[in-house]
């Protein structure tokens, strides 16, 4: 079974990704509690009751673990083929197929005459899976099947989205995000492209901000070449006026740029850190040193790193940080023959000592829950940094921990207000509609009573009743 055949089975069965995430967390001991809860949540909402020989929800977990261990030990039993229908949709064997994808096994298939219910991305949205849960599903899908991201700056409902289908693309998911820091997101997007001048980025930001929009969207698409995405962009731009067409969307031009966009949008942790930024203008020295850091890393062939210490704070508010401290992987330390002790790489750049953090360096560098991106550079999470600062007794570290606490608390306060308004606004809208309907009914009744209804009825129908 070829990889593209598996893609076809997965794109409308995103429950497979949830199952793969469970397998990964179980075998690799990665955030197991979270993914066990996610797995049970999707089973409960879909199945709705206990099935087969499973008497409790815990039996689902035990049964799946038993299957995982069986396939891991004895490989895939061809007599237990994966069921697909004539439309090439998965009809049975979802747990077995998830194991095959994880272990990179080519399963045998059998055709079943059975209609199946797809498990689209919108199902997860409709069933109140959190944005964090949904983005973790999309990130794993993107990692496994190389889905490509289209970023919509100014999405309009009249845009002929079916153009994507005409170019042999399938839309796997679409998310609409609300942000108070659109400026920062645009800068992060274009930090990949060194050719684009700062003036051009600022011009684009100013034009978008003039629309007073706090929305940005992205679509994850499958079965597109990068040249297809470029063609889609040209086609869609024809629908906009010359002034606005460059404010419509952004598409990646390479695998590396696609990963860059995924790091921005397919991490709830990263999106949270974007919202925490209050620094609207950065020191020239701060930005210059970040650019020089890339050259220094290239000089020593260090491809995996994460920036730690005070440079992290300056991303969020004005702060005069000094040297840039980084962590890197053990094999890269060994490759350039440096010890476990801290070492100065260059004039302004240091590698901190090995095992400096409670969490292993590999986890801090590879797990998107532990880091965020700023202008394409990787920084450690604020909460982790605060914890480390508090473990020291130096006065400056305690002061910096307090600064971080202030930044985090401000975000928590904003989130609480958002939740409160999020629960109140639907009720306000409901009351508004209810009052409006009563006013219309009363007005219609009154105008009929005084004999002027036939003259005002066209007005009612045009401006109120139609709505």
The 8 nearest C-alpha neighbors of each residue, nearest first, counted from 0:
[[1, 105, 4, 106, 2, 5, 107, 3],
 [2, 0, 4, 3, 5, 105, 6, 106],
 [1, 3, 5, 4, 6, 0, 144, 105],
 [2, 4, 6, 5, 1, 7, 0, 144],
 [5, 3, 7, 1, 6, 2, 0, 8],
 [4, 6, 8, 2, 7, 3, 9, 1],
 [7, 5, 3, 9, 4, 8, 10, 2],
 [6, 8, 4, 5, 9, 10, 3, 87],
 [9, 7, 5, 6, 88, 89, 10, 4],
 [8, 10, 12, 6, 11, 7, 13, 5],
 [9, 11, 12, 7, 8, 6, 171, 13],
 [12, 10, 119, 117, 118, 9, 13, 8],
 [13, 11, 118, 9, 14, 10, 117, 15],
 [12, 14, 15, 16, 118, 11, 9, 119],
 [13, 15, 17, 16, 12, 18, 118, 41],
 [16, 14, 13, 18, 17, 97, 12, 19],
 [15, 17, 19, 13, 14, 18, 136, 20],
 [18, 16, 14, 20, 15, 19, 38, 21],
 [17, 19, 21, 15, 16, 20, 97, 22],
 [18, 20, 16, 22, 21, 97, 17, 15],
 [21, 19, 23, 17, 18, 22, 16, 24],
 [20, 22, 18, 24, 19, 34, 23, 25],
 [23, 21, 19, 25, 20, 24, 26, 18],
 [22, 24, 20, 26, 21, 25, 27, 19],
 [23, 25, 29, 31, 28, 21, 27, 22],
 [26, 24, 22, 28, 23, 27, 31, 21],
 [25, 27, 23, 28, 24, 22, 29, 21],
 [28, 26, 24, 29, 23, 25, 22, 31],
 [29, 27, 24, 25, 26, 31, 30, 23],
 [30, 28, 24, 31, 27, 25, 23, 26],
 [31, 29, 33, 32, 24, 28, 34, 25],
 [30, 32, 24, 34, 29, 33, 28, 35],
 [33, 31, 35, 34, 30, 36, 24, 37],
 [34, 32, 36, 31, 35, 30, 37, 38],
 [35, 33, 37, 36, 31, 21, 32, 38],
 [34, 36, 38, 32, 37, 33, 31, 21],
 [35, 37, 39, 33, 34, 38, 40, 32],
 [38, 36, 34, 40, 35, 39, 33, 41],
 [37, 39, 35, 40, 36, 41, 34, 17],
 [40, 38, 42, 36, 41, 37, 43, 35],
 [39, 41, 37, 43, 38, 42, 36, 44],
 [40, 42, 44, 38, 39, 43, 45, 37],
 [43, 41, 39, 45, 40, 44, 46, 38],
 [44, 42, 47, 40, 46, 45, 41, 39],
 [43, 45, 41, 47, 42, 46, 40, 126],
 [46, 44, 42, 43, 47, 41, 40, 48],
 [45, 47, 43, 48, 42, 44, 49, 50],
 [48, 46, 43, 44, 45, 49, 42, 50],
 [49, 47, 46, 50, 43, 45, 44, 56],
 [48, 50, 54, 53, 55, 56, 47, 51],
 [49, 51, 53, 52, 48, 54, 46, 47],
 [52, 50, 53, 49, 54, 59, 48, 58],
 [51, 53, 54, 50, 49, 58, 55, 59],
 [54, 52, 58, 51, 50, 55, 49, 59],
 [53, 55, 49, 52, 58, 56, 50, 51],
 [56, 54, 57, 58, 53, 49, 59, 50],
 [55, 57, 58, 59, 49, 54, 60, 53],
 [56, 58, 60, 55, 59, 61, 54, 53],
 [57, 59, 61, 55, 56, 53, 60, 62],
 [60, 58, 62, 57, 56, 61, 63, 53],
 [59, 61, 57, 63, 58, 62, 64, 56],
 [62, 60, 58, 64, 63, 59, 65, 57],
 [61, 63, 65, 59, 60, 64, 58, 66],
 [62, 64, 66, 60, 65, 61, 59, 67],
 [65, 63, 67, 61, 66, 62, 60, 68],
 [64, 66, 62, 68, 63, 67, 69, 61],
 [65, 67, 69, 63, 64, 68, 70, 62],
 [68, 66, 64, 70, 69, 65, 71, 63],
 [69, 67, 71, 65, 66, 70, 72, 64],
 [68, 70, 66, 72, 71, 67, 73, 65],
 [71, 69, 74, 73, 67, 72, 75, 68],
 [70, 72, 68, 69, 74, 73, 67, 102],
 [73, 71, 69, 70, 74, 68, 67, 75],
 [72, 74, 70, 69, 71, 75, 76, 68],
 [75, 73, 70, 71, 72, 76, 69, 104],
 [74, 76, 70, 77, 73, 106, 104, 99],
 [75, 77, 78, 79, 74, 80, 73, 70],
 [78, 76, 79, 80, 107, 75, 106, 108],
 [77, 79, 76, 80, 107, 75, 81, 108],
 [80, 78, 77, 76, 81, 107, 75, 92],
 [81, 79, 108, 107, 78, 77, 109, 82],
 [80, 82, 108, 92, 109, 91, 107, 83],
 [81, 83, 91, 109, 90, 108, 110, 111],
 [84, 82, 89, 90, 110, 88, 87, 111],
 [83, 85, 111, 87, 110, 86, 88, 112],
 [86, 84, 87, 110, 83, 112, 111, 88],
 [87, 85, 84, 88, 83, 114, 89, 113],
 [86, 88, 84, 85, 83, 89, 8, 7],
 [89, 87, 83, 86, 84, 8, 90, 115],
 [88, 90, 83, 8, 91, 82, 87, 84],
 [89, 91, 83, 82, 115, 84, 88, 113],
 [92, 90, 82, 93, 89, 81, 83, 111],
 [91, 93, 81, 95, 94, 96, 82, 90],
 [92, 94, 96, 95, 91, 97, 15, 89],
 [95, 93, 97, 96, 92, 98, 18, 63],
 [94, 96, 98, 92, 97, 93, 99, 81],
 [95, 97, 99, 93, 98, 94, 92, 100],
 [96, 98, 94, 100, 19, 95, 99, 15],
 [99, 97, 101, 95, 96, 100, 102, 67],
 [100, 98, 104, 96, 102, 97, 101, 103],
 [101, 99, 103, 97, 98, 102, 96, 104],
 [100, 102, 98, 99, 103, 97, 19, 22],
 [101, 103, 99, 104, 100, 98, 71, 70],
 [104, 102, 100, 101, 99, 105, 98, 106],
 [105, 103, 99, 102, 106, 100, 75, 101],
 [104, 106, 0, 99, 103, 107, 1, 100],
 [107, 105, 104, 108, 0, 99, 80, 81],
 [106, 108, 80, 77, 81, 105, 109, 0],
 [109, 107, 81, 80, 82, 106, 110, 83],
 [108, 110, 82, 80, 81, 83, 111, 107],
 [111, 109, 83, 84, 82, 85, 112, 108],
 [110, 112, 84, 113, 83, 82, 109, 90],
 [113, 111, 84, 110, 85, 114, 83, 90],
 [112, 114, 111, 84, 115, 90, 83, 85],
 [115, 113, 116, 112, 84, 90, 88, 111],
 [116, 114, 90, 117, 113, 88, 89, 84],
 [115, 117, 118, 114, 90, 12, 88, 89],
 [118, 116, 11, 119, 12, 115, 88, 89],
 [117, 119, 12, 11, 13, 122, 14, 116],
 [120, 118, 11, 121, 122, 117, 12, 13],
 [119, 121, 122, 123, 172, 13, 118, 171],
 [120, 122, 124, 123, 119, 125, 172, 118],
 [121, 123, 125, 120, 124, 119, 126, 118],
 [124, 122, 126, 121, 128, 125, 120, 127],
 [125, 123, 121, 127, 126, 122, 128, 120],
 [126, 124, 122, 123, 127, 121, 128, 120],
 [125, 127, 123, 124, 128, 122, 44, 121],
 [128, 126, 124, 125, 129, 123, 122, 130],
 [127, 129, 123, 124, 126, 132, 133, 130],
 [130, 128, 132, 131, 127, 133, 124, 123],
 [129, 131, 133, 132, 134, 128, 267, 124],
 [130, 132, 267, 129, 134, 133, 135, 266],
 [133, 131, 129, 135, 130, 134, 128, 136],
 [132, 134, 130, 136, 135, 131, 129, 137],
 [133, 135, 137, 265, 131, 136, 132, 138],
 [134, 136, 138, 132, 133, 137, 131, 139],
 [137, 135, 133, 134, 139, 138, 16, 140],
 [138, 136, 134, 140, 139, 135, 141, 133],
 [139, 137, 141, 135, 140, 265, 136, 134],
 [138, 140, 142, 141, 136, 137, 143, 135],
 [141, 139, 137, 143, 138, 142, 144, 136],
 [140, 142, 146, 145, 138, 139, 144, 143],
 [143, 141, 139, 140, 145, 144, 138, 146],
 [144, 142, 140, 141, 145, 139, 146, 138],
 [145, 143, 141, 146, 140, 142, 6, 221],
 [146, 144, 141, 142, 143, 147, 140, 221],
 [145, 147, 141, 221, 220, 144, 219, 148],
 [146, 148, 220, 219, 257, 145, 221, 149],
 [147, 149, 219, 218, 150, 220, 257, 217],
 [148, 150, 250, 218, 217, 249, 151, 219],
 [149, 151, 217, 249, 248, 216, 148, 152],
 [152, 150, 248, 216, 217, 154, 153, 247],
 [153, 151, 215, 247, 248, 154, 246, 150],
 [152, 154, 247, 151, 246, 155, 215, 248],
 [153, 155, 151, 152, 247, 156, 216, 158],
 [154, 156, 157, 158, 153, 247, 151, 159],
 [157, 155, 158, 154, 159, 160, 153, 151],
 [158, 156, 155, 159, 160, 154, 238, 239],
 [157, 159, 156, 155, 160, 235, 238, 154],
 [160, 158, 161, 162, 157, 235, 156, 163],
 [159, 161, 162, 158, 163, 164, 157, 235],
 [162, 160, 164, 163, 159, 165, 158, 166],
 [163, 161, 165, 160, 164, 159, 166, 231],
 [162, 164, 161, 168, 166, 165, 160, 231],
 [163, 165, 168, 167, 161, 166, 162, 169],
 [166, 164, 162, 167, 163, 161, 168, 231],
 [165, 167, 163, 164, 168, 162, 227, 231],
 [168, 166, 164, 165, 222, 223, 169, 163],
 [169, 167, 164, 222, 163, 223, 166, 221],
 [168, 170, 221, 220, 164, 171, 222, 167],
 [169, 171, 220, 172, 219, 221, 168, 218],
 [172, 170, 220, 219, 169, 10, 221, 120],
 [173, 171, 219, 218, 170, 120, 174, 220],
 [172, 174, 218, 217, 219, 175, 216, 171],
 [175, 173, 216, 217, 176, 218, 172, 215],
 [176, 174, 216, 215, 217, 214, 177, 173],
 [175, 177, 215, 214, 216, 174, 178, 213],
 [178, 176, 214, 213, 215, 175, 179, 216],
 [179, 177, 213, 180, 181, 214, 176, 274],
 [178, 180, 181, 213, 274, 177, 182, 214],
 [179, 181, 182, 178, 183, 274, 184, 273],
 [180, 182, 184, 183, 178, 179, 185, 213],
 [183, 181, 180, 185, 184, 204, 186, 208],
 [184, 182, 186, 180, 185, 181, 187, 273],
 [183, 185, 187, 181, 186, 182, 188, 180],
 [186, 184, 188, 182, 187, 183, 181, 189],
 [185, 187, 183, 189, 184, 188, 190, 182],
 [186, 188, 374, 184, 190, 185, 189, 183],
 [189, 187, 185, 186, 190, 184, 191, 260],
 [190, 188, 191, 192, 186, 187, 185, 195],
 [189, 191, 374, 187, 192, 188, 375, 186],
 [190, 192, 189, 193, 375, 188, 256, 259],
 [193, 191, 189, 194, 190, 195, 188, 256],
 [192, 194, 195, 191, 190, 196, 189, 197],
 [195, 193, 192, 196, 191, 189, 197, 190],
 [196, 194, 193, 192, 197, 199, 200, 189],
 [195, 197, 199, 198, 194, 200, 193, 201],
 [196, 198, 200, 199, 201, 195, 202, 186],
 [197, 199, 201, 196, 200, 202, 195, 203],
 [200, 198, 202, 196, 197, 201, 203, 195],
 [201, 199, 203, 197, 202, 198, 204, 196],
 [200, 202, 204, 198, 203, 199, 205, 197],
 [203, 201, 199, 205, 200, 204, 198, 206],
 [202, 204, 200, 206, 201, 205, 199, 207],
 [205, 203, 201, 207, 206, 202, 182, 208],
 [206, 204, 208, 202, 207, 203, 201, 209],
 [205, 207, 209, 203, 204, 208, 202, 210],
 [208, 206, 204, 209, 210, 205, 203, 246],
 [207, 209, 205, 211, 210, 206, 204, 212],
 [210, 208, 206, 211, 207, 205, 212, 204],
 [209, 211, 208, 212, 207, 206, 205, 153],
 [212, 210, 208, 209, 213, 207, 214, 206],
 [213, 211, 210, 214, 208, 207, 209, 153],
 [212, 214, 178, 177, 179, 181, 211, 215],
 [215, 213, 177, 212, 176, 178, 216, 175],
 [214, 216, 152, 176, 151, 175, 177, 153],
 [217, 215, 175, 151, 174, 176, 150, 152],
 [216, 218, 150, 149, 151, 174, 173, 148],
 [217, 219, 173, 149, 172, 148, 220, 174],
 [218, 220, 148, 172, 171, 147, 146, 170],
 [221, 219, 170, 147, 171, 169, 146, 168],
 [220, 222, 146, 169, 168, 223, 147, 170],
 [223, 221, 168, 167, 169, 224, 220, 146],
 [224, 222, 168, 221, 227, 225, 167, 228],
 [223, 225, 227, 226, 228, 222, 168, 229],
 [224, 226, 228, 227, 252, 229, 223, 253],
 [225, 227, 229, 224, 228, 230, 252, 223],
 [228, 226, 230, 224, 225, 229, 223, 231],
 [229, 227, 231, 225, 230, 226, 232, 250],
 [228, 230, 226, 232, 227, 231, 225, 233],
 [229, 231, 227, 233, 232, 228, 234, 226],
 [232, 230, 228, 234, 233, 229, 235, 227],
 [231, 233, 229, 235, 230, 234, 236, 228],
 [232, 234, 230, 236, 231, 235, 229, 237],
 [235, 233, 231, 232, 237, 236, 230, 238],
 [236, 234, 232, 237, 238, 233, 231, 158],
 [235, 237, 244, 233, 238, 239, 234, 232],
 [238, 236, 235, 239, 234, 233, 244, 240],
 [237, 239, 236, 235, 240, 158, 234, 244],
 [240, 238, 244, 236, 237, 243, 241, 235],
 [239, 241, 243, 242, 244, 238, 237, 236],
 [240, 242, 244, 243, 239, 245, 236, 237],
 [243, 241, 240, 244, 245, 239, 246, 206],
 [244, 242, 246, 240, 245, 241, 239, 247],
 [243, 245, 239, 236, 246, 241, 247, 240],
 [246, 244, 247, 243, 248, 236, 242, 241],
 [245, 247, 243, 244, 152, 248, 153, 207],
 [248, 246, 153, 152, 245, 244, 151, 154],
 [249, 247, 151, 150, 152, 246, 250, 149],
 [248, 250, 150, 149, 151, 251, 247, 152],
 [249, 251, 149, 228, 150, 252, 248, 148],
 [252, 250, 257, 256, 253, 249, 225, 148],
 [251, 253, 225, 256, 250, 254, 257, 226],
 [254, 252, 256, 255, 251, 257, 225, 258],
 [255, 253, 257, 256, 258, 252, 251, 145],
 [256, 254, 258, 253, 257, 259, 252, 251],
 [255, 257, 259, 253, 258, 251, 254, 260],
 [256, 258, 254, 260, 259, 251, 255, 253],
 [259, 257, 261, 255, 256, 260, 262, 254],
 [258, 260, 256, 262, 257, 261, 255, 263],
 [261, 259, 263, 257, 262, 258, 264, 256],
 [262, 260, 258, 265, 264, 263, 259, 257],
 [261, 263, 259, 260, 264, 265, 258, 266],
 [262, 264, 260, 261, 265, 269, 266, 259],
 [265, 263, 261, 266, 262, 260, 270, 267],
 [266, 264, 261, 134, 138, 262, 263, 267],
 [267, 265, 269, 268, 264, 134, 262, 270],
 [268, 266, 131, 270, 269, 271, 265, 134],
 [267, 269, 271, 266, 270, 368, 272, 371],
 [268, 270, 371, 272, 266, 271, 267, 263],
 [271, 269, 273, 267, 272, 268, 266, 274],
 [272, 270, 268, 274, 269, 273, 267, 275],
 [271, 273, 275, 269, 274, 270, 268, 371],
 [274, 272, 270, 271, 275, 276, 269, 180],
 [273, 275, 271, 272, 276, 180, 270, 179],
 [276, 274, 272, 273, 410, 277, 315, 271],
 [277, 275, 315, 274, 273, 278, 314, 316],
 [278, 276, 315, 316, 279, 275, 274, 314],
 [277, 279, 316, 315, 280, 276, 317, 314],
 [278, 280, 277, 281, 276, 316, 183, 182],
 [281, 279, 278, 282, 317, 277, 283, 316],
 [282, 280, 283, 285, 278, 279, 286, 317],
 [281, 283, 285, 284, 286, 280, 317, 319],
 [282, 284, 286, 285, 287, 281, 288, 280],
 [285, 283, 287, 282, 286, 288, 281, 289],
 [284, 286, 282, 283, 288, 287, 289, 281],
 [287, 285, 289, 283, 288, 284, 290, 282],
 [288, 286, 284, 290, 289, 285, 283, 291],
 [287, 289, 291, 290, 285, 286, 284, 292],
 [288, 290, 292, 286, 287, 291, 285, 293],
 [291, 289, 287, 288, 292, 293, 286, 294],
 [290, 292, 288, 294, 293, 289, 287, 295],
 [293, 291, 289, 295, 290, 294, 288, 296],
 [294, 292, 296, 291, 295, 290, 297, 289],
 [293, 295, 297, 291, 292, 296, 298, 290],
 [296, 294, 298, 292, 297, 293, 291, 299],
 [297, 295, 301, 293, 299, 298, 294, 300],
 [298, 296, 300, 294, 295, 299, 293, 301],
 [297, 299, 295, 296, 300, 294, 301, 293],
 [298, 300, 296, 297, 301, 295, 335, 344],
 [301, 299, 297, 298, 296, 302, 331, 335],
 [302, 300, 296, 299, 303, 297, 331, 304],
 [301, 303, 300, 304, 296, 297, 331, 327],
 [304, 302, 301, 327, 328, 364, 305, 331],
 [303, 305, 327, 326, 364, 325, 302, 306],
 [304, 306, 377, 378, 326, 325, 364, 379],
 [307, 305, 325, 378, 324, 379, 377, 326],
 [306, 308, 325, 324, 379, 378, 311, 305],
 [309, 307, 310, 311, 324, 384, 306, 323],
 [308, 310, 311, 312, 320, 307, 313, 321],
 [311, 309, 320, 312, 313, 308, 323, 307],
 [310, 312, 309, 313, 314, 308, 307, 378],
 [313, 311, 314, 309, 310, 315, 316, 318],
 [312, 314, 318, 316, 315, 310, 317, 311],
 [313, 315, 312, 311, 316, 276, 278, 310],
 [316, 314, 276, 313, 278, 277, 312, 275],
 [317, 315, 278, 313, 277, 314, 318, 312],
 [316, 318, 313, 278, 319, 315, 281, 314],
 [319, 317, 313, 320, 316, 312, 310, 309],
 [320, 318, 321, 317, 313, 310, 285, 309],
 [321, 319, 310, 309, 318, 322, 313, 285],
 [320, 322, 319, 323, 310, 309, 347, 285],
 [323, 321, 347, 348, 324, 320, 349, 310],
 [322, 324, 348, 347, 349, 310, 325, 321],
 [325, 323, 349, 307, 350, 306, 348, 322],
 [326, 324, 306, 350, 305, 307, 351, 349],
 [325, 327, 305, 304, 350, 351, 306, 360],
 [326, 328, 304, 303, 360, 325, 329, 305],
 [327, 329, 331, 330, 361, 360, 332, 303],
 [328, 330, 332, 331, 333, 327, 353, 360],
 [329, 331, 333, 332, 328, 334, 327, 335],
 [332, 330, 334, 333, 328, 329, 301, 335],
 [333, 331, 329, 330, 337, 334, 335, 336],
 [332, 334, 336, 330, 331, 335, 337, 329],
 [335, 333, 331, 336, 332, 330, 337, 329],
 [334, 336, 333, 332, 337, 331, 299, 300],
 [337, 335, 333, 334, 332, 338, 331, 330],
 [338, 336, 332, 335, 333, 339, 342, 340],
 [337, 339, 340, 336, 332, 333, 341, 342],
 [338, 340, 353, 352, 341, 337, 332, 354],
 [339, 341, 352, 338, 342, 353, 351, 337],
 [342, 340, 352, 351, 350, 339, 343, 349],
 [341, 343, 350, 349, 344, 340, 351, 352],
 [344, 342, 349, 345, 348, 350, 341, 346],
 [345, 343, 349, 348, 342, 350, 346, 295],
 [344, 346, 348, 347, 343, 349, 295, 342],
 [345, 347, 348, 344, 343, 322, 349, 323],
 [348, 346, 322, 345, 323, 349, 321, 343],
 [347, 349, 323, 345, 344, 322, 346, 324],
 [350, 348, 343, 324, 344, 342, 351, 323],
 [351, 349, 325, 342, 341, 326, 324, 343],
 [352, 350, 341, 326, 325, 349, 324, 353],
 [351, 353, 341, 340, 339, 355, 354, 350],
 [352, 354, 339, 355, 340, 351, 341, 329],
 [355, 353, 356, 359, 352, 360, 357, 358],
 [354, 356, 353, 352, 357, 351, 360, 359],
 [357, 355, 358, 354, 359, 360, 387, 353],
 [356, 358, 359, 355, 354, 360, 387, 383],
 [357, 359, 356, 360, 362, 363, 354, 361],
 [360, 358, 362, 361, 357, 354, 363, 356],
 [361, 359, 363, 362, 364, 328, 358, 327],
 [360, 362, 364, 359, 363, 365, 328, 327],
 [363, 361, 365, 366, 364, 359, 360, 358],
 [364, 362, 360, 369, 361, 366, 365, 359],
 [363, 365, 361, 362, 305, 366, 360, 304],
 [366, 364, 362, 363, 361, 367, 369, 370],
 [365, 367, 362, 368, 369, 363, 364, 370],
 [368, 366, 369, 370, 365, 266, 371, 268],
 [369, 367, 366, 268, 370, 266, 371, 380],
 [370, 368, 363, 367, 380, 366, 379, 371],
 [371, 369, 379, 380, 367, 378, 368, 377],
 [370, 372, 269, 378, 377, 380, 379, 272],
 [373, 371, 377, 376, 375, 378, 374, 269],
 [372, 374, 376, 375, 187, 377, 371, 378],
 [375, 373, 187, 190, 376, 372, 186, 188],
 [374, 376, 373, 372, 190, 187, 191, 377],
 [377, 375, 373, 372, 374, 378, 289, 305],
 [376, 378, 372, 305, 371, 306, 370, 373],
 [379, 377, 306, 305, 371, 370, 372, 307],
 [378, 380, 370, 307, 306, 369, 305, 371],
 [381, 379, 370, 383, 369, 382, 384, 371],
 [380, 382, 384, 383, 385, 379, 403, 311],
 [383, 381, 385, 384, 380, 386, 403, 407],
 [384, 382, 386, 380, 385, 381, 387, 379],
 [383, 385, 381, 387, 382, 386, 388, 380],
 [384, 386, 400, 388, 382, 387, 383, 381],
 [387, 385, 383, 389, 384, 388, 382, 390],
 [388, 386, 384, 390, 385, 389, 383, 391],
 [387, 389, 385, 396, 390, 386, 391, 400],
 [390, 388, 386, 391, 387, 397, 385, 400],
 [389, 391, 387, 388, 386, 392, 385, 397],
 [392, 390, 389, 388, 393, 396, 387, 397],
 [393, 391, 394, 390, 397, 396, 389, 388],
 [394, 392, 396, 395, 391, 397, 388, 398],
 [393, 395, 397, 396, 398, 392, 391, 399],
 [394, 396, 398, 397, 393, 399, 400, 392],
 [397, 395, 399, 388, 398, 393, 394, 400],
 [396, 398, 400, 394, 399, 395, 389, 388],
 [399, 397, 395, 401, 396, 400, 394, 402],
 [398, 400, 402, 396, 401, 397, 395, 403],
 [401, 399, 385, 397, 403, 398, 402, 388],
 [400, 402, 404, 398, 399, 403, 405, 397],
 [403, 401, 399, 405, 400, 404, 398, 406],
 [404, 402, 400, 406, 405, 401, 407, 385],
 [405, 403, 401, 407, 402, 406, 408, 400],
 [404, 406, 402, 408, 403, 407, 409, 401],
 [407, 405, 403, 409, 404, 408, 402, 410],
 [406, 408, 404, 410, 409, 405, 403, 411],
 [409, 407, 411, 405, 410, 406, 404, 412],
 [408, 410, 412, 406, 407, 411, 405, 413],
 [409, 411, 413, 407, 408, 412, 414, 275],
 [412, 410, 408, 414, 409, 413, 415, 407],
 [411, 413, 409, 415, 410, 414, 408, 416],
 [412, 414, 410, 416, 415, 411, 417, 409],
 [415, 413, 417, 411, 412, 416, 410, 418],
 [416, 414, 418, 412, 417, 413, 411, 419],
 [417, 415, 419, 413, 418, 414, 420, 412],
 [416, 418, 414, 420, 415, 419, 421, 413],
 [419, 417, 421, 415, 416, 420, 414, 422],
 [420, 418, 416, 422, 421, 417, 415, 423],
 [419, 421, 423, 417, 422, 418, 424, 416],
 [420, 422, 418, 419, 423, 424, 417, 425],
 [421, 423, 419, 420, 424, 418, 425, 426],
 [424, 422, 420, 426, 421, 425, 419, 427],
 [423, 425, 427, 426, 421, 420, 422, 428],
 [426, 424, 428, 427, 423, 429, 422, 421],
 [427, 425, 429, 424, 428, 423, 430, 422],
 [426, 428, 424, 430, 429, 425, 431, 423],
 [429, 427, 431, 425, 426, 430, 424, 432],
 [428, 430, 426, 432, 427, 431, 425, 433],
 [431, 429, 433, 427, 432, 428, 434, 426],
 [432, 430, 428, 434, 429, 433, 435, 427],
 [431, 433, 435, 429, 430, 434, 436, 428],
 [432, 434, 430, 436, 435, 431, 429, 437],
 [435, 433, 437, 431, 436, 432, 430, 438],
 [434, 436, 432, 438, 437, 433, 431, 439],
 [437, 435, 439, 433, 438, 434, 440, 432],
 [436, 438, 440, 434, 439, 435, 441, 433],
 [437, 439, 441, 435, 436, 440, 442, 434],
 [440, 438, 442, 436, 437, 441, 443, 435],
 [441, 439, 437, 443, 442, 438, 436, 444],
 [440, 442, 444, 438, 439, 443, 445, 437],
 [443, 441, 445, 439, 444, 440, 438, 446],
 [444, 442, 440, 446, 445, 441, 439, 447],
 [443, 445, 441, 447, 442, 446, 440, 448],
 [444, 446, 448, 442, 447, 443, 441, 449],
 [447, 445, 452, 443, 449, 451, 448, 444],
 [448, 446, 452, 450, 444, 445, 449, 451],
 [447, 449, 445, 446, 450, 444, 451, 452],
 [450, 448, 446, 447, 451, 445, 452, 444],
 [451, 449, 447, 448, 452, 446, 453, 445],
 [450, 452, 446, 454, 453, 449, 447, 455],
 [453, 451, 446, 447, 455, 454, 456, 450],
 [452, 454, 456, 451, 455, 457, 450, 447],
 [455, 453, 452, 451, 456, 457, 458, 450],
 [454, 456, 452, 458, 457, 453, 459, 451],
 [455, 457, 459, 458, 453, 452, 454, 460],
 [458, 456, 460, 459, 455, 461, 454, 453],
 [457, 459, 461, 456, 455, 460, 462, 463],
 [460, 458, 456, 463, 457, 461, 462, 464],
 [459, 461, 464, 457, 458, 465, 463, 462],
 [460, 462, 458, 459, 457, 463, 465, 464],
 [461, 463, 459, 460, 458, 464, 465, 466],
 [464, 462, 459, 466, 465, 460, 461, 439],
 [463, 465, 460, 466, 459, 462, 461, 439],
 [464, 466, 463, 460, 461, 462, 459, 458],
 [465, 464, 463, 462, 461, 460, 459, 436]]
